[in-house]
Amino acid sequence: MTQRVLVVGASVGGATAAITLRAAGIETVMVERELHRAKPCGGLFRPQRFRNSTCRPTS
């Protein structure tokens, strides 16, 4: 029997869970409802903090 997992939420925890499950050979699908905005550092820092920094959020 094939194991399948749906991970809801692409936060740091959700992404880590999906990567770990996939590495274990489990078929994994991850969904995120809000893909229209970047959340640098998992939302820990506001995007405004990056304006004067050399670190830039990726999308």
Backbone hydrogen bonds in HBPLUS format (Angstrom, degrees):
<---DONOR---> <-ACCEPTOR-->    atom                        ^
c    i                          cat <-CA-CA->   ^        H-A-AA   ^      H-
h    n   atom  resd res      DA  || num        DHA   H-A  angle D-A-AA Bond
n    s   type  num  typ     dist DA aas  dist angle  dist       angle   num
A0027-GLU N   A0003-GLN O   3.28 MM  24  6.28 137.7  2.48 161.1 153.0     1
A0005-VAL N   A0027-GLU O   2.90 MM  22  6.33 150.7  1.99 157.5 167.2     2
A0029-VAL N   A0005-VAL O   3.00 MM  24  6.42 155.6  2.06 158.8 166.7     3
A0007-VAL N   A0029-VAL O   2.76 MM  22  6.11 166.6  1.78 160.4 165.2     4
A0031-VAL N   A0007-VAL O   2.95 MM  24  6.43 155.8  2.01 165.2 172.8     5
A0009-GLY N   A0031-VAL O   2.71 MM  22  5.79 166.8  1.72 172.2 175.9     6
A0015-ALA N   A0011-SER O   2.82 MM   4  5.88 169.3  1.83 156.9 159.9     7
A0016-THR N   A0012-VAL O   2.97 MM   4  6.03 156.9  2.03 143.0 149.9     8
A0017-ALA N   A0013-GLY O   2.93 MM   4  6.10 157.5  1.98 146.4 152.8     9
A0018-ALA N   A0014-GLY O   2.93 MM   4  6.15 161.1  1.97 148.9 154.0    10
A0019-ILE N   A0015-ALA O   2.94 MM   4  6.13 162.7  1.97 150.9 155.3    11
A0020-THR N   A0016-THR O   2.94 MM   4  6.05 163.8  1.96 149.4 154.3    12
A0021-LEU N   A0017-ALA O   2.89 MM   4  6.05 164.0  1.92 152.8 157.2    13
A0022-ARG N   A0018-ALA O   2.97 MM   4  6.05 163.2  1.99 147.1 152.1    14
A0023-ALA N   A0019-ILE O   2.92 MM   4  6.06 156.2  1.98 147.3 154.0    15
A0024-ALA N   A0020-THR O   3.13 MM   4  6.34 132.2  2.37 136.6 148.6    16
A0024-ALA N   A0021-LEU O   3.07 MM   3  5.10 131.9  2.31  95.2 108.5    17
A0026-ILE N   A0021-LEU O   3.06 MM   5  5.43 161.6  2.09 151.0 146.2    18
A0025-GLY N   A0022-ARG O   2.91 MM   3  5.08 158.5  1.95 108.3 113.5    19
A0043-GLY N   A0040-PRO O   3.02 MM   3  5.63 151.9  2.10 116.8 124.5    20
A0044-LEU N   A0041-CYS O   3.10 MM   3  5.45 167.3  2.11 115.0 118.8    21
A0049-ARG N   A0046-ARG O   2.96 MM   3  5.67 148.2  2.06 121.1 128.9    22
A0050-PHE N   A0047-PRO O   3.03 MM   3  5.50 153.4  2.10 112.8 120.6    23
A0051-ARG N   A0048-GLN O   3.25 MM   3  5.53 159.5  2.29 108.0 113.9    24
A0053-SER N   A0050-PHE O   3.15 MM   3  4.89 162.2  2.18 108.8 108.8    25
